[in-house]
Amino acid sequence: MALWELLRTLADDELPRRERDAAAAALYAMVQRFGGGTLRRRFPHLPQVIVEEAIHKVVLEASLGRSRFRGEDDRAARAWCNRILQRYAIDYFRSRKNKVNLDDAPAVKAPADDDPVFAADLEHLFGMLLGSLSRLHRARDLERVQDNVRIHLEAHLLGEEIEPQIARWADPGGEASATDRRRARDRVYQYRRRGKVAACAAIAALHETGEIGVVEVDLMTRLLGCDEASEEAPAGRREGDS
């Protein structure tokens, strides 16, 4: 069976259990072939056991989920599976507050069975995000807004720590006072918050104009953390405090 046919078989509760069990086993094997490569390329630090759990999650969602696959082609079927894999990996890193600086990590070569369809779709969505930013902001402000979005993505999606971001985006200098360093830290937290607001507003605008659907909005909302509380700077003494 093709991928979409396996998903549709599992979505049909009226079919005999033996037929659905066979489809589940075939789906697991098929997603393992392309899904493992997708996850390893997008999340090179993801443990293998989590990769296996993510594949199991696809099978469970196909069999028991509230939004089972209803399409009729393999492209849509693969995109449906990859969204579940991606969400599972993101939820894993968030739940464990895993802080990984991918800039310092060794490069990982994409496996031969990597999924170019999902990678292209995600790249296209981020391209649309940048296009939306350019329509929402004045030309003279655009570079600053894009930098803020990048700072937010470094922290939220890549787990970038605050100190490297201070050095990169708000370096107060080696002889800076404690007050200057605190101000630099506060600025970076402010950049993160502004970047998140700008990115989420850009996605909302794309949805309002009908350029992306609810599935894409859900994926980008998770990636950008739009449904999460903004990170606050640690409390500390302010200038003028006694």
Sequence and secondary structure as in RCSB ss.txt:
>XXXX:A:sequence
MALWELLRTLADDELPRRERDAAAAALYAMVQRFGGGTLRRRFPHLPQVIVEEAIHKVVLEASLGRSRFRGEDDR
AARAWCNRILQRYAIDYFRSRKNKVNLDDAPAVKAPADDDPVFAADLEHLFGMLLGSLSRLHRARDLERVQDNVR
IHLEAHLLGEEIEPQIARWADPGGEASATDRRRARDRVYQYRRRGKVAACAAIAALHETGEIGVVEVDLMTRLLG
CDEASEEAPAGRREGDS
>XXXX:A:secstr
  HHHHHHHHH TTS HHHHHHHHHHHHHHHHHHHHHHHHHH TT  HHHHHHHHHHHHHHHHH SS    SSHH
HHHHHHHHHHHHHHHHHHHHTT    TTSS      TT  HHHHHHHHHHHHHHHHHHHHHS HHHHHHHHHHHH
HHHHHHTT   HHHHHHHH    TT  HHHHHHHHHHHHHHHHHHHHHHHHHHHHHHHTTSS HHHHHHHHHHHT
TTS          TT  
